[in-house]
Amino acid sequence: MSHITNSTDPAPRKKINVQPETTLDSPWEDQRKFGHELANVFTTIVAISELLLLRACDSSDTEVIRLATDLRRVTTNAGRLLHRVNEIQELESGKRKLTLRRGNLVTVLNNAIHRLIYDSEEIDCINLSCNVDDALVEMDHSLLPAGFCEIIQNAVDHTTSNLLPDQRTVHISLRSTDANYVTEVSNSGPPISSDRLATFFEKFNTDRTRKNNIGTGLGTTLARLIFQAHRGHICVVSDDIQGTVVTISIPKAVPQT
């Protein structure tokens, strides 16, 4: 059963030397046309899947019910993919305007963890360690939490696909520096190869050799763009000693007078 553990760590963790972030901003071709065409296709598919699922509820044929349920699941995932594509397009083009309000990163991380645990039973434990109580930042409350969810989900996926159930642990820490709040998301799965590490935040960077890999390689790209839009920084390091560690820095909110 998945569970979350929280602890207060008064001493900052040892600083990790992470590789510099590489900005990868190759444009999407015909962005708006591409997004609109996808939206039209998926809207039709979703409508058909909903109709089939309603009809299947009145059917005694288990195979029809299974197929309708599978189609609904696929269309849900397709909708999430379309949302990611649209968000990436808007952020890359600079058309996505942030609505900034103060928020607490401790709350953001806790909510992200609980959401992931609710959605999946495959992760054995997610540890959250904070040496701050109120990590106030200026954030878009619809965007910044999504960025953290993408990075934590990526760590969960990497862990569950490579380790035994009792070894599946993701560690998250939050600490304070002079100007930033620094979050580290780490897992003890096998290290990422150097060629994939160099393009970790590039679109469609996914491990095609991994069994049952259904990822699109867009999650880390979306996360990078979200953190950069918040004047933040994200980088990654992966080796046999530390495992894979993603480090995210977000500027502190200016104290109110």
C-alpha positions as CSV (number, residue, x, y, z in Angstrom):
1,M,0.0,0.0,0.0
2,S,1.4,3.4,-0.9
3,H,2.2,5.8,1.8
4,I,3.8,9.1,2.4
5,T,6.3,10.0,5.2
6,N,7.1,13.5,6.2
7,S,10.1,14.6,8.3
8,T,11.7,17.9,9.3
9,D,15.4,18.2,8.5
10,P,17.0,21.1,10.2
11,A,20.3,20.7,8.3
12,P,20.5,21.4,4.6
13,R,21.4,18.4,2.5
14,K,24.9,18.3,0.9
15,K,24.9,20.3,-2.3
16,I,24.9,18.2,-5.4
17,N,26.9,19.2,-8.4
18,V,24.4,19.0,-11.3
19,Q,25.0,19.4,-14.9
20,P,24.0,22.8,-16.5
21,E,20.6,23.0,-18.0
22,T,20.4,22.8,-21.8
23,T,17.7,24.9,-23.4
24,L,16.0,23.1,-26.2
25,D,13.5,25.3,-28.0
26,S,13.1,23.9,-31.5
27,P,9.7,25.2,-32.7
28,W,6.7,23.1,-33.4
29,E,5.7,23.3,-37.1
30,D,2.3,25.0,-37.7
31,Q,1.6,25.0,-34.0
32,R,-1.9,26.4,-33.8
33,K,-3.1,24.4,-36.8
34,F,-1.6,21.2,-35.3
35,G,-3.3,21.8,-32.0
36,H,-6.7,22.6,-33.5
37,E,-6.6,19.5,-35.7
38,L,-5.8,17.3,-32.8
39,A,-8.5,18.8,-30.7
40,N,-11.1,18.2,-33.4
41,V,-10.1,14.5,-33.8
42,F,-10.0,13.8,-30.0
43,T,-13.3,15.6,-29.4
44,T,-15.0,13.2,-31.8
45,I,-13.2,10.1,-30.4
46,V,-14.2,11.1,-26.8
47,A,-17.8,11.6,-27.8
48,I,-17.9,8.1,-29.5
49,S,-16.2,6.5,-26.5
50,E,-18.7,8.0,-24.1
51,L,-21.6,6.8,-26.2
52,L,-20.2,3.3,-26.4
53,L,-19.6,3.2,-22.7
54,L,-23.2,4.2,-22.0
55,R,-24.4,1.4,-24.4
56,A,-22.0,-1.1,-22.9
57,C,-23.5,-0.5,-19.4
58,D,-26.8,-2.0,-20.7
59,S,-25.0,-4.9,-22.3
60,S,-24.4,-8.4,-20.8
61,D,-21.5,-9.0,-23.2
62,T,-18.3,-8.7,-21.0
63,E,-16.2,-8.3,-24.1
64,V,-18.1,-5.2,-25.3
65,I,-17.9,-3.7,-21.8
66,R,-14.1,-4.3,-21.7
67,L,-13.6,-2.8,-25.2
68,A,-15.7,0.2,-24.3
69,T,-13.8,0.7,-21.0
70,D,-10.4,0.4,-22.8
71,L,-11.5,2.9,-25.4
72,R,-12.5,5.4,-22.7
73,R,-9.1,4.9,-21.0
74,V,-7.2,5.5,-24.2
75,T,-9.2,8.6,-25.1
76,T,-8.6,10.0,-21.5
77,N,-4.8,9.5,-22.0
78,A,-5.1,11.1,-25.5
79,G,-6.8,14.1,-24.0
80,R,-4.0,14.5,-21.4
81,L,-1.5,14.3,-24.3
82,L,-3.3,17.0,-26.2
83,H,-3.3,19.2,-23.1
84,R,0.4,18.7,-22.7
85,V,1.0,19.6,-26.4
86,N,-1.1,22.7,-26.1
87,E,0.6,23.9,-22.9
88,I,4.1,23.3,-24.4
89,Q,3.1,25.3,-27.6
90,E,1.7,28.2,-25.5
91,L,4.8,28.3,-23.2
92,E,7.3,28.1,-26.1
93,S,5.6,30.8,-28.1
94,G,5.3,33.1,-25.0
95,K,1.5,33.3,-25.4
96,R,0.8,31.6,-22.1
97,K,0.4,34.4,-19.6
98,L,0.9,33.5,-15.9
99,T,-1.5,34.6,-13.2
100,L,0.8,34.9,-10.2
101,R,-0.3,34.7,-6.6
102,R,1.6,33.7,-3.5
103,G,1.7,30.0,-2.8
104,N,3.5,27.6,-0.4
105,L,5.8,25.0,-2.0
106,V,5.3,22.7,1.0
107,T,1.6,22.5,0.2
108,V,2.3,22.1,-3.5
109,L,4.6,19.1,-2.9
110,N,2.2,17.5,-0.5
111,N,-0.7,17.8,-2.9
112,A,1.4,16.4,-5.8
113,I,2.4,13.4,-3.7
114,H,-1.1,12.6,-2.5
115,R,-2.4,12.9,-6.1
116,L,0.2,10.5,-7.4
117,I,-0.4,8.0,-4.6
118,Y,-4.2,8.2,-5.3
119,D,-3.7,7.5,-9.0
120,S,-1.2,4.6,-8.6
121,E,-0.5,1.8,-6.1
122,E,2.8,0.9,-7.8
123,I,5.0,3.1,-5.7
124,D,5.8,1.8,-2.3
125,C,6.9,5.0,-0.6
126,I,7.4,8.7,-1.3
127,N,9.5,10.5,1.3
128,L,9.2,14.2,1.8
129,S,11.8,16.0,3.8
130,C,11.5,19.8,4.5
131,N,13.7,22.2,6.5
132,V,11.2,25.0,6.0
133,D,7.6,25.5,7.1
134,D,6.5,28.2,4.7
135,A,8.2,28.2,1.3
136,L,6.4,31.2,-0.2
137,V,6.8,31.8,-4.0
138,E,5.0,33.8,-6.6
139,M,3.3,31.1,-8.7
140,D,0.6,30.4,-11.3
141,H,-1.5,27.9,-9.3
142,S,-2.6,26.0,-12.3
143,L,0.9,25.6,-13.8
144,L,3.6,25.3,-11.1
145,P,1.9,22.3,-9.3
146,A,1.7,20.6,-12.7
147,G,5.5,21.0,-13.2
148,F,6.2,19.3,-9.9
149,C,3.7,16.5,-10.7
150,E,5.5,15.8,-14.0
151,I,8.9,15.5,-12.4
152,I,7.7,13.4,-9.4
153,Q,5.7,11.1,-11.8
154,N,8.8,10.7,-13.9
155,A,10.8,9.5,-10.9
156,V,7.9,7.2,-9.9
157,D,7.8,5.7,-13.4
158,H,11.6,5.2,-13.5
159,T,11.5,3.5,-10.1
160,T,8.5,1.2,-10.7
161,S,9.8,0.0,-14.0
162,N,13.3,-1.0,-12.8
163,L,13.0,-2.1,-9.1
164,L,11.3,-4.7,-7.0
165,P,8.2,-3.4,-5.1
166,D,10.0,-3.2,-1.7
167,Q,12.7,-1.0,-3.3
168,R,10.4,1.5,-4.9
169,T,11.1,4.7,-3.0
170,V,11.2,8.3,-4.3
171,H,12.9,10.9,-2.1
172,I,11.8,14.6,-2.2
173,S,13.6,17.3,-0.2
174,L,12.9,21.0,0.1
175,R,15.4,23.5,1.5
176,S,16.1,27.2,1.5
177,T,19.0,29.2,0.1
178,D,19.5,33.0,0.2
179,A,17.3,33.7,-2.8
180,N,15.6,30.4,-3.8
181,Y,13.7,27.4,-2.5
182,V,15.4,24.3,-3.8
183,T,13.6,21.0,-4.4
184,E,15.4,17.7,-5.1
185,V,13.5,14.7,-6.5
186,S,15.6,11.5,-6.4
187,N,15.2,7.8,-6.9
188,S,17.6,4.9,-6.6
189,G,16.8,3.2,-10.0
190,P,19.6,2.5,-12.5
191,P,21.3,5.6,-13.8
192,I,20.2,7.3,-17.0
193,S,22.6,6.8,-19.9
194,S,24.7,9.8,-20.8
195,D,23.1,10.3,-24.2
196,R,19.6,10.4,-22.8
197,L,20.8,12.6,-19.9
198,A,22.1,15.2,-22.3
199,T,18.6,15.5,-23.8
200,F,16.6,14.9,-20.7
201,F,14.4,18.0,-21.1
202,E,14.0,17.7,-24.9
203,K,10.7,16.7,-26.4
204,F,10.0,13.0,-27.0
205,N,13.0,12.0,-24.9
206,T,11.8,8.7,-23.6
207,D,13.5,5.3,-23.0
208,R,12.4,3.1,-25.9
209,T,14.2,0.1,-24.4
210,R,12.1,0.1,-21.2
211,K,9.4,-2.6,-21.1
212,N,5.8,-1.4,-21.1
213,N,7.0,2.2,-21.7
214,I,3.9,4.2,-22.7
215,G,5.5,7.6,-22.0
216,T,5.6,10.3,-24.7
217,G,8.7,12.1,-23.5
218,L,6.9,15.4,-23.1
219,G,6.5,15.6,-19.3
220,T,10.0,16.8,-18.6
221,T,9.8,19.3,-21.4
222,L,6.6,20.7,-20.0
223,A,8.1,20.9,-16.5
224,R,11.2,22.7,-17.8
225,L,9.1,25.3,-19.5
226,I,6.9,25.8,-16.5
227,F,9.8,26.3,-14.1
228,Q,11.6,28.7,-16.6
229,A,8.3,30.7,-16.8
230,H,8.5,31.1,-13.1
231,R,12.1,32.4,-13.4
232,G,13.3,29.1,-12.0
233,H,16.0,26.6,-13.0
234,I,15.9,22.8,-13.4
235,C,18.8,20.4,-14.0
236,V,19.5,16.6,-13.6
237,V,22.3,14.3,-12.6
238,S,22.4,10.5,-12.7
239,D,25.0,8.1,-11.5
240,D,25.5,4.8,-9.7
241,I,26.0,6.5,-6.3
242,Q,23.2,9.1,-6.1
243,G,20.8,7.5,-8.5
244,T,18.9,10.1,-10.5
245,V,18.4,13.5,-8.9
246,V,16.4,16.4,-10.5
247,T,17.0,19.7,-8.8
248,I,14.5,22.6,-9.1
249,S,15.2,26.2,-7.9
250,I,12.3,28.7,-7.6
251,P,12.9,32.3,-6.5
252,K,11.5,33.2,-3.1
253,A,8.6,35.7,-2.9
254,V,9.6,39.2,-1.9
255,P,8.6,39.7,1.7
256,Q,5.5,41.8,2.1
257,T,5.9,45.1,4.0
